[in-house]
Structure formats: structure tokens, C-alpha cells
């Protein structure tokens, strides 16, 4: 599989092919977005374009990954000139292993199913339609624009208005919309979708607001990823201690929605097919440390790794120390002392 990273030194950006224990620099494109755009114009795939223009110039991957190089890792996808033209979103209740955690969070006193379980059941019944058919829509949520994306090693922030922050180990699809409005999948990447589960637990209607947080991708993007069944491992570390860890699995074989169904229901909206836009779409999580009763603290490190997706994505949690303040909306022409 073709695995790329995006790196930056001062104002210089490059992309490189992972060739352990080195990375090999690629010419003709300075970002994955640029590479995908050029491949589309050339009528080839991003993987073929990358292979054609990979050079013999190498850098040590260990130093870059550890943050000890003059080159620093960027998220493996972004819109390099207009970050707000990258839409970050996701799909929930897709994994056969996630329903139990979500049900526990939203249990009702009555014997009736929660809304979460009703949505999950819709996916079980109609999330894998026959080719050419439209299936049941999955749960969809918005996270933000490209400004919320963080790279491997960068902190994921718990803002002052939040109650908590916790990992969601997922694979995310990376897309670019072509000049004719048709979406193209560039590849896939490991991700930590990172949400405020404590706030969400109060009421399921808090889900939307609990998702508007930073999140991380990478460190690598896989251009020709296999997504049938992808084993992985997620852990939470505090200092030298592993506080929680679990073997997880994702991929179409482990989901109640097919990838084609997820992609259709995301891109069926005209506003999601604007030429030149980038989309990062999280495909859903298998298990959460929050579901196991684990609450993260400042400095805890979240680690996400999937087989075939390169090195582990590691990010510390950082709590904002400043208190939450009131946001005051200004009136035009009125000055405040």
C-alpha cells in the first residue's frame, strides 16, 4: 500500500513516500491535495502519480516521527491554501461493536430502545443495500473545518466550556471534489475523532455540540487502502502506565453500513459537492475508553494504530486552564467601555 506523509520546514512544504525506516521525497506536488489534483488532470491515480515522481532523496522517519527533525509532521491531508474549504464530519453507529457502548451511555428506564439503538437497528436492516440501490442513512455529524485538524504529536484540546475529552479511534476517508462536482476518494488515514462524551451522556441531543472539537489524523495517508477488515489497537497512557488498552477492528466486514452507502449519504447533498473542496469523513469507532469508565486527564496520551496504516497516531490531551468566559456579541456602531 502507498503511504504518504506531509511535512514542513519553515515555509517549505513537501510530501514523502514512507519507505521504512526512511521517507522518500516526492517532486511535482507540495501537498497531498496538490498531488490528487494533478493526478486527476493527468487521468491517473494518486498512487500512480506518487510512484512516478518519488525521488531518491530520503529523510530519516524516526527523527521526524519523534519531533526531533527540522521537518515537522502535518496532518496527512488539508486544503493548503484555504483551510476552511476542508469539511470534517463523521458517521456514527456504524460498527457492530459500538452499539453496546452507546446504549450504555443512553439507557432509559423503560424497556424501549433508545434513539441510538433505533438508529443502529436501521443500519442493521438497511445499511448494506444491493449494488445500485440506496440504503438507510447513517447517523451523521459535523465536526468543523480544516482548522480543527491536528497532526501526530500535537495536543487535542479540552476547551474551557467542555466537560471532558476522550479518544475515538477510527479510520477516516479523505476526499476531493473534482471540477465537475464529482467526489473522488484520495485515500484513508488513521484518526482520533476526539469528543466530549461526558457532555453527550447528559442527553443524546448534546451529540452535535460534543463533536465540535479538535481531532487528529495520521501520521500517514494510505492511497490504496484495503478496508474489508482492519485490526487495530487503541490505548491511553499516563506517564509510563497504560491506563486502558483494547484491540479493535474496523472495516466493512465489521460495520452495519457499507462504505458505498456511507459515501452516498454524505455526498448526496449539493453543498458537499463543491468543486475543489476537501472532505475528511470519520467512519465510526469500535470502542471507547469512556465506555469502560475511563476519564482522561491533562497530559494523558492517546494512541491509535491500525494494521496497514503505518505508525501509531499519538496525541496528548491538554485541558485549557483559563475559565470559560461569556462571549459578547457586539452591536455595530456601539462602543463598549
C-alpha positions in Angstrom: 0.0 0.0 0.0 1.2 3.5 -0.8 1.7 5.6 2.4 2.5 9.3 2.3 3.2 11.9 4.9 3.1 15.7 4.7 5.9 17.6 6.3 7.0 21.2 6.7 10.3 23.0 7.4 9.9 26.8 7.9 7.7 27.9 5.0 8.6 24.9 2.8 6.2 22.1 2.4 6.9 18.6 0.9 5.2 15.2 0.7 7.1 12.0 1.0 6.6 8.3 0.4 7.1 6.1 3.5 9.9 3.6 2.9 10.8 2.4 6.4 12.9 3.5 8.1 13.1 6.4 5.7 10.8 8.6 3.7 11.5 9.5 0.1 10.6 13.0 -1.1 8.2 13.4 -4.0 8.5 16.0 -6.7 5.9 17.9 -8.8 3.5 18.3 -5.8 3.9 20.0 -2.4 0.8 18.6 -0.7 -1.4 15.6 -1.0 -4.2 17.9 -2.2 -1.9 19.1 -5.0 -0.9 15.6 -5.9 -4.5 14.5 -6.1 -5.4 17.5 -8.2 -2.5 16.8 -10.6 -3.4 13.1 -10.8 -7.0 13.9 -11.7 -5.8 16.3 -14.5 -3.4 13.6 -15.8 -6.1 10.9 -15.7 -4.2 8.7 -13.3 -4.5 7.6 -9.7 -2.8 9.4 -6.8 -0.8 6.3 -6.1 0.5 6.1 -9.7 1.3 9.8 -9.7 3.3 9.4 -6.4 5.2 6.4 -7.7 6.2 8.3 -10.9 7.6 11.3 -9.1 9.1 9.7 -6.0 12.8 10.7 -5.8 15.8 9.0 -4.3 16.2 11.9 -1.8 15.5 10.4 1.7 14.9 11.7 5.2 15.0 9.7 8.5 11.5 8.9 9.5 12.4 8.1 13.1 13.5 11.7 13.7 10.5 13.3 12.0 8.1 11.0 13.9 9.7 11.8 17.2 9.6 15.5 16.6 13.4 15.7 16.6 13.9 16.8 13.0 13.8 20.2 11.4 10.9 18.8 9.4 7.7 18.5 11.3 4.7 16.4 10.5 1.5 17.9 9.3 -1.9 16.2 9.2 -1.7 13.9 6.1 -4.4 15.9 4.3 -5.5 19.6 4.3 -6.5 22.3 1.9 -3.1 24.0 1.7 -4.4 27.5 0.8 -7.9 27.7 2.3 -8.3 25.5 5.4 -12.0 26.3 5.7 -12.6 24.5 2.4 -12.0 21.3 4.2 -15.1 19.8 5.8 -14.6 17.5 8.7 -17.5 15.2 9.5 -18.3 11.7 10.5 -20.8 8.8 10.7 -21.8 7.1 14.0 -23.5 3.9 15.0 -21.8 2.1 12.1 -19.8 -0.6 14.0 -21.2 -3.8 15.3 -19.0 -3.4 18.4 -20.0 0.2 19.1 -23.7 -0.2 19.9 -23.1 -1.6 23.3 -21.1 1.4 24.5 -23.6 3.9 23.0 -26.5 2.0 24.5 -24.9 2.1 27.9 -24.5 5.9 27.6 -28.1 6.5 26.7 -30.0 3.9 28.7 -33.6 4.6 29.5 -35.6 3.4 32.5 -38.2 2.0 30.1 -37.7 -1.2 28.2 -38.0 0.7 25.0 -35.0 1.1 22.7 -33.1 4.4 22.9 -32.9 6.6 19.8 -29.3 5.4 19.4 -30.4 1.8 19.2 -33.3 2.6 16.9 -30.8 4.3 14.5 -28.4 1.3 14.9 -31.2 -1.1 14.0 -32.0 0.9 10.9 -28.4 0.3 9.8 -28.6 -3.4 10.5 -31.8 -3.7 8.5 -30.9 -1.4 5.6 -27.3 -0.2 5.7 -25.9 -2.6 3.2 -28.1 -2.2 0.1 -27.6 -4.2 -3.1 -25.4 -2.5 -5.8 -27.3 0.3 -7.4 -29.7 0.6 -4.5 -29.9 3.3 -1.8 -29.8 2.1 1.8 -30.8 3.5 5.1 -29.0 6.8 6.0 -26.5 6.5 8.9 -26.1 8.9 11.8 -24.2 11.9 10.5 -22.3 14.6 12.5 -20.3 17.8 11.7 -17.0 18.4 13.5 -15.7 21.6 11.8 -13.4 22.8 9.1 -9.8 22.0 8.4 -8.7 24.4 11.2 -9.5 21.7 13.8 -7.2 19.1 12.3 -4.1 18.2 14.3 -1.0 16.2 13.4 0.6 13.3 15.2 2.2 14.6 18.4 0.0 17.7 18.6 -2.2 18.2 21.6 -6.0 17.7 21.4 -7.6 20.4 23.5 -10.4 20.3 26.0 -11.8 23.8 25.8 -12.9 25.8 28.9 -16.6 25.2 28.1 -16.2 21.4 27.7 -16.8 18.8 30.4 -14.4 16.2 29.1 -12.4 14.9 26.2 -11.9 11.3 25.1 -10.5 9.4 22.2 -12.4 7.8 19.3 -10.1 5.6 17.3 -11.3 5.4 13.7 -10.3 5.3 10.1 -11.3 8.4 8.1 -11.9 8.7 4.4 -10.1 11.6 2.6 -11.9 13.0 -0.5 -11.5 15.8 -3.0 -14.3 17.1 -5.2 -13.3 17.4 -8.8 -14.0 20.4 -11.1 -17.2 18.7 -12.4 -18.6 18.3 -8.8 -17.9 14.6 -8.6 -16.2 13.4 -5.4 -13.0 11.3 -5.5 -11.6 9.3 -2.6 -7.9 10.1 -2.3 -7.3 7.5 0.4 -7.8 6.7 4.1 -6.0 7.6 7.3 -6.0 6.6 10.9 -7.7 9.2 13.1 -8.7 10.2 16.6 -12.1 11.8 16.3 -12.0 13.1 19.9 -15.3 14.1 21.5 -16.8 15.3 24.8 -18.5 12.1 25.9 -19.3 13.3 29.3 -21.4 16.2 27.9 -23.0 13.9 25.4 -24.1 11.5 28.1 -26.4 14.1 29.7 -28.7 14.0 26.7 -28.4 12.5 23.3 -29.3 15.9 21.8 -25.9 17.1 23.0 -24.2 14.9 20.5 -23.9 17.7 17.9 -22.1 20.1 20.2 -20.0 17.4 21.8 -18.4 16.8 18.4 -17.2 20.3 17.7 -13.7 19.7 19.0 -10.2 19.3 17.6 -9.2 15.9 16.2 -6.1 14.3 14.7 -5.2 12.3 11.6 -2.2 10.3 10.5 0.6 10.4 10.6 0.2 8.7 7.2 -2.4 8.6 4.5 -2.8 5.3 2.6 -3.7 6.0 -1.0 -4.9 2.4 -1.9 -6.1 1.1 1.5 -7.7 -2.2 2.0 -10.9 -1.7 4.1 -12.6 -5.1 4.3 -11.4 -5.9 7.8 -8.7 -3.8 9.6 -7.5 -4.8 13.0 -6.1 -2.1 15.3 -5.3 -1.2 18.9 -6.1 1.9 20.9 -4.6 2.8 24.3 -4.5 5.6 26.9 -1.2 6.2 28.7 -0.4 8.2 31.8 3.3 8.6 32.1 4.8 5.1 31.8 1.5 3.4 32.7 -1.0 2.1 30.2 -4.4 3.1 31.8 -6.5 1.4 29.2 -6.0 -0.5 26.0 -8.1 -2.6 23.7 -7.7 -4.5 20.4 -10.2 -3.1 18.0 -11.3 -3.8 14.4 -12.9 -1.7 11.7 -13.7 -2.2 8.0 -16.8 -3.1 6.0 -17.0 -6.6 7.4 -17.4 -5.2 10.9 -19.9 -2.5 10.0 -23.7 -2.4 9.5 -23.3 0.2 6.8 -21.3 -0.4 3.6 -18.7 2.1 2.6 -20.7 2.9 -0.6 -23.8 3.7 1.4 -21.9 6.0 3.8 -20.3 7.8 0.9 -23.6 8.2 -1.0 -25.4 9.7 2.0 -22.6 12.1 2.6 -22.2 13.3 -0.9 -25.9 13.3 -1.9 -26.0 16.9 -0.7 -25.3 19.5 -3.3 -23.3 21.6 -0.7 -21.0 18.6 -0.2 -20.0 18.5 -3.9 -18.5 21.9 -4.3 -15.6 21.8 -6.8 -12.2 21.9 -5.1 -13.3 21.2 -1.6 -11.7 18.6 0.6 -13.7 16.2 2.9 -12.5 14.2 5.9 -15.1 11.8 7.0 -14.7 9.6 10.0 -16.2 6.1 9.6 -17.1 5.4 13.2 -15.5 3.8 16.3 -15.5 0.3 17.6 -14.9 1.0 21.3 -14.3 4.0 23.7 -12.3 4.2 26.9 -15.2 6.3 28.2 -17.5 3.3 27.8 -15.1 1.4 30.1 -15.4 4.2 32.7 -12.0 5.8 32.0 -11.8 9.6 32.2 -8.7 11.2 30.7 -6.6 13.9 32.4 -4.2 16.6 31.3 -1.1 15.0 29.7 -2.6 11.6 29.1 -1.5 10.3 25.7 -4.0 8.7 23.3 -2.5 6.2 20.8 -4.3 4.8 17.7 -2.9 2.3 15.3 -4.4 0.2 12.5 -2.7 -2.6 10.6 -1.5 -1.4 7.2 -1.9 2.3 8.1 1.6 2.9 9.3 2.9 4.2 12.5 0.8 4.9 15.5 -1.0 8.2 15.8 -0.2 9.6 19.3 -1.6 12.8 20.8 -1.6 14.2 24.3 -4.7 15.6 25.9 -4.5 19.2 27.0 -7.0 20.9 29.3 -7.4 24.6 28.9 -6.6 26.3 32.2 -8.4 29.6 31.5 -12.0 29.7 32.8 -14.9 29.8 30.4 -16.0 33.3 29.7 -19.1 34.8 28.2 -19.0 35.6 24.5 -20.5 39.1 23.9 -21.9 39.9 20.5 -21.1 43.5 19.5 -23.6 45.9 18.1 -22.5 47.9 15.1 -21.7 51.5 15.9 -21.9 50.9 19.7 -18.6 51.1 21.6 -18.2 49.4 25.0 -16.0 50.8 27.7 
